[in-house]
Amino acid sequence: MNHDSSLPKRGRKIPRKPRWGIYGGNAMIEDYEYDAEPRPVLYQQEGKNSLKNLDFVLMCRAVLIAATITSFNPGTFAQKQASQPSNTNQQQVFSQNAAAERIVNLDVLKNEVKQYHDCTCTCGCYARDLDAQADRAIAFLRRRAAQKRVTKKLAVVLDIDETSLTNYKELQQSGFNYVQRDWNAWIDAAQAPAIPGTLRLYKEAQKLGVNVIFITGRSESQRAATERNLSNQGFTNWQKLILRPASAALQSTTAYKSSMRAQIVREGYKLVLNVGDQWSDLKGTPEAEFSIKYPDPYYLIP
């Protein structure tokens, strides 16, 4: 554009402090002001037009930004994101209750019990563990019998179920649950096999002249079937077979069995050995000189 040289020159350009832009991030727009020297009318008009154009552009951008913000819907955005196919390489996530997972599943435990009985797991071998405990009992009894005085009546106390006789067949059929009707029918059938280690101990005690006394939690009403089962399995000529009387039905096993042992002591017997599969067979006053605990993963009698 050509201008008349007669027009006065515009004033000096004086920078003034930059201000923050209203868009475009943190970019600063540098603005300038001029000194008080008047500008030609033509330049003033161009400046006014430029300012009008800038105001129009800014107004349009502001309208677009406001419309974009208003139309944004977070829910719609999330749905679109969810509808997109996931990355096949992304690791899958499973949620679980960590506290509950510390409890071993019951079916897993039952299967392990079966494997333990059949000696097919790394958890041990039931028959081998029984034999080991029976051998300890026999070794002790031999040493103790060698110290016997003629005036003393040495006695061995034996539990019956899972100590002298095994009920594994019935336990497995019942899913390792106690069903009273099925249990009583099993007892009445008198078909429980002997535990070999205990039968060896029984015969060793008889050979050493040590009295054998059975104390069982079975009911007195089951005496005939119990005697028949013991005799059929080779347990014969015992000194006593004590079954739970109706008067002791509400007693704990520990209280009932310890009271029976106390009665035996009053009768002049010296309790040198006690063998059982439950702690309630062994604990309580009086206790034997030596008590042997057999393994029993099937049930617990407190």
C-alpha positions in Angstrom: 0.0 0.0 0.0 1.3 3.5 -0.9 1.0 6.3 1.5 1.4 10.0 1.2 4.9 10.9 2.5 3.3 14.1 3.9 1.4 12.1 6.5 3.1 12.2 9.9 5.0 9.2 11.0 3.4 7.0 13.7 4.7 7.0 17.2 7.4 4.8 18.7 6.5 1.1 19.5 6.6 0.6 23.3 6.4 -3.1 24.5 4.0 -3.6 27.4 3.7 -6.6 29.8 2.6 -9.8 28.1 -0.7 -11.4 29.2 -1.9 -15.0 29.3 -3.8 -16.2 26.3 -7.4 -17.4 26.7 -6.8 -20.3 24.4 -3.9 -22.2 22.9 -2.5 -23.5 26.2 -0.2 -21.3 28.1 1.1 -19.3 25.1 1.6 -15.7 25.8 0.4 -13.1 23.3 2.7 -10.1 23.2 1.0 -6.8 22.8 2.4 -3.4 22.3 1.3 0.1 22.9 2.5 3.3 21.2 3.4 6.6 22.5 1.0 9.5 22.3 2.0 10.6 18.8 -1.2 10.5 16.7 -1.5 8.0 13.9 -3.0 8.7 10.4 -6.7 8.2 10.0 -6.0 5.4 7.5 -3.9 3.4 9.9 -6.4 4.0 12.7 -9.2 2.6 10.4 -7.1 -0.4 9.6 -6.5 -1.0 13.2 -10.1 -0.8 14.0 -11.0 -3.3 11.3 -8.3 -5.7 12.5 -9.6 -5.5 16.1 -13.1 -6.1 14.9 -11.9 -9.2 12.9 -10.0 -10.5 16.0 -13.0 -10.0 18.2 -15.2 -11.9 15.8 -12.7 -14.8 15.6 -12.4 -15.0 19.4 -16.2 -14.9 19.7 -16.5 -17.8 17.2 -13.9 -19.9 19.0 -15.6 -19.3 22.4 -18.9 -20.5 21.0 -17.3 -23.7 19.6 -15.6 -24.4 22.9 -18.8 -23.9 24.9 -20.7 -26.1 22.6 -18.1 -28.9 22.9 -18.1 -28.7 26.6 -21.9 -28.8 26.8 -22.2 -31.8 24.5 -19.6 -34.0 26.3 -21.2 -36.9 28.1 -18.9 -39.0 30.3 -21.3 -42.0 30.3 -21.5 -42.1 26.5 -17.7 -41.8 26.4 -17.3 -44.8 28.8 -19.8 -46.9 26.8 -17.8 -46.2 23.6 -14.6 -47.2 25.4 -16.2 -50.4 26.7 -17.6 -51.3 23.3 -14.1 -51.2 21.7 -12.4 -54.6 21.4 -9.9 -55.3 24.2 -6.3 -55.9 23.7 -5.8 -59.7 23.3 -2.5 -59.4 25.0 -4.0 -57.9 28.1 -3.7 -60.0 31.3 -7.0 -61.4 32.5 -8.0 -60.5 36.1 -9.9 -62.7 38.6 -11.5 -61.5 41.8 -11.5 -63.6 44.9 -12.0 -63.4 48.6 -8.5 -63.9 49.9 -9.7 -64.7 53.5 -12.1 -67.4 52.3 -9.5 -68.9 50.0 -7.3 -69.7 53.0 -9.9 -72.4 54.0 -9.2 -75.6 52.2 -12.2 -76.8 50.2 -14.0 -79.8 51.9 -14.0 -82.0 48.9 -10.2 -81.4 48.5 -9.7 -82.5 52.1 -11.9 -85.6 51.7 -9.9 -86.6 48.7 -6.7 -86.1 50.6 -8.0 -88.2 53.5 -8.7 -91.1 51.0 -5.2 -90.8 49.5 -3.7 -90.8 53.0 -5.6 -94.0 53.9 -4.6 -95.6 50.6 -1.0 -94.4 50.9 -1.1 -92.8 47.5 -0.2 -89.2 48.4 2.9 -87.3 49.6 1.0 -86.4 52.8 1.9 -89.7 54.4 0.6 -93.3 54.8 -2.1 -94.1 57.4 -1.1 -97.8 57.8 2.6 -97.0 58.2 1.8 -94.3 60.7 -0.4 -96.7 62.7 2.3 -99.3 62.7 5.0 -96.8 63.9 2.9 -95.8 66.9 2.0 -99.4 67.7 5.7 -100.3 67.6 6.5 -97.5 70.0 3.8 -98.8 72.4 5.2 -102.4 72.2 8.7 -101.2 72.8 7.6 -99.3 75.9 5.5 -102.1 77.2 8.4 -104.6 77.0 10.7 -102.2 79.0 8.0 -101.5 81.5 7.0 -105.2 82.0 10.6 -106.0 82.7 10.4 -103.8 85.8 7.1 -105.3 87.0 6.8 -106.2 90.7 4.8 -109.3 91.5 2.4 -107.3 93.6 1.5 -104.9 90.8 -1.3 -105.5 88.3 -0.1 -103.7 85.2 -2.8 -102.6 82.8 -3.0 -101.4 79.2 -6.1 -99.3 78.2 -7.2 -99.5 74.6 -9.8 -97.5 72.8 -11.8 -99.5 70.2 -13.0 -97.3 67.2 -10.0 -96.3 65.0 -7.7 -97.8 67.6 -8.5 -101.5 67.8 -11.0 -101.7 65.0 -11.2 -99.6 61.8 -14.5 -98.3 60.6 -13.1 -96.8 57.3 -15.6 -98.7 55.1 -18.6 -97.1 56.8 -16.9 -93.7 57.1 -16.2 -93.7 53.3 -19.7 -94.8 52.5 -21.2 -92.0 54.6 -18.9 -89.4 53.0 -17.1 -89.0 56.3 -20.2 -87.7 57.9 -21.8 -89.0 61.1 -25.2 -90.4 60.5 -26.4 -92.1 63.7 -28.7 -94.6 62.0 -26.0 -95.8 59.6 -23.4 -95.8 62.3 -25.5 -97.9 64.7 -26.3 -100.4 61.9 -22.6 -100.7 61.2 -21.8 -101.4 64.8 -24.6 -104.0 65.0 -23.2 -105.8 61.9 -19.9 -106.4 63.8 -17.8 -106.3 60.6 -15.1 -103.8 61.5 -11.6 -105.2 60.7 -8.8 -105.2 63.3 -6.0 -102.6 63.1 -3.0 -104.9 62.7 -0.6 -102.9 64.9 -3.0 -102.8 67.8 -3.7 -106.6 67.5 0.1 -107.1 67.7 0.2 -104.9 70.8 -2.7 -106.8 72.3 -1.0 -110.2 71.9 2.3 -108.8 73.2 0.6 -107.6 76.3 -1.0 -111.0 77.0 2.4 -112.6 76.4 4.0 -110.2 79.0 1.3 -110.9 81.5 -0.1 -107.3 81.3 -3.9 -106.9 81.7 -5.8 -105.4 78.7 -8.8 -103.2 79.4 -11.0 -101.7 76.7 -12.7 -98.4 77.3 -15.0 -97.3 74.5 -17.5 -94.5 73.8 -19.9 -97.1 72.4 -23.2 -97.4 74.2 -23.8 -100.2 76.7 -26.6 -101.4 74.5 -24.0 -102.3 71.9 -22.1 -104.7 74.1 -23.0 -107.9 72.4 -22.2 -106.7 68.9 -18.9 -105.2 70.2 -17.8 -108.4 71.9 -18.6 -110.4 68.8 -16.7 -108.0 66.6 -13.6 -108.0 68.9 -13.6 -111.8 69.2 -14.0 -112.4 65.5 -10.9 -110.2 64.9 -8.7 -112.0 67.3 -9.1 -109.9 70.5 -10.0 -112.5 73.1 -9.5 -113.0 76.8 -9.5 -109.4 77.8 -9.8 -108.4 81.5 -12.5 -105.7 81.0 -14.7 -104.2 78.4 -16.1 -100.8 79.6 -18.9 -99.2 77.5 -20.6 -95.9 78.1 -23.6 -96.3 80.5 -26.8 -94.3 79.9 -25.9 -92.3 83.1 -22.8 -90.9 81.3 -24.5 -90.1 78.0 -24.3 -86.3 78.6 -20.7 -86.3 79.8 -17.8 -85.3 77.6 -15.6 -88.1 76.4 -12.7 -86.8 78.4 -14.7 -86.7 81.6 -16.3 -90.2 81.0 -13.1 -92.0 80.1 -11.0 -90.4 82.9 -13.6 -91.4 85.4 -13.4 -95.0 84.1 -9.6 -95.0 84.5 -10.0 -93.7 88.0 -12.3 -96.6 88.7 -9.7 -99.0 87.4 -7.0 -97.5 89.6 -9.3 -97.9 92.6 -9.5 -101.6 91.7 -5.7 -101.9 92.1 -4.5 -101.7 88.5 -1.4 -99.7 87.6 -2.0 -97.9 84.3 1.2 -98.1 82.4 0.0 -97.6 78.8 -3.0 -95.9 77.2 -3.6 -96.0 73.4 -6.3 -94.0 71.5 -7.0 -92.0 68.4 -8.5 -89.0 70.1 -6.9 -86.7 72.7 -10.1 -87.2 74.7 -9.1 -90.9 75.0 -5.9 -90.0 76.7 -6.2 -86.8 78.7 -7.8 -86.3 82.1 -6.9 -87.5 85.6 -5.6 -90.1 86.0 -3.3 -90.5 83.0 -1.2 -93.5 82.1 2.5 -93.6 82.5 2.8 -93.5 78.7 0.1 -92.5 76.2 0.1 -93.2 72.5 -1.9 -91.1 70.1 -2.9 -92.8 66.8 -3.6 -90.6 63.8 -7.2 -90.0 62.9 -8.0 -87.7 60.0 -11.6 -88.8 59.9 -13.4 -87.2 62.8 -12.8 -85.4 66.1 -14.3 -86.2 69.5 -13.5 -83.4 72.0 
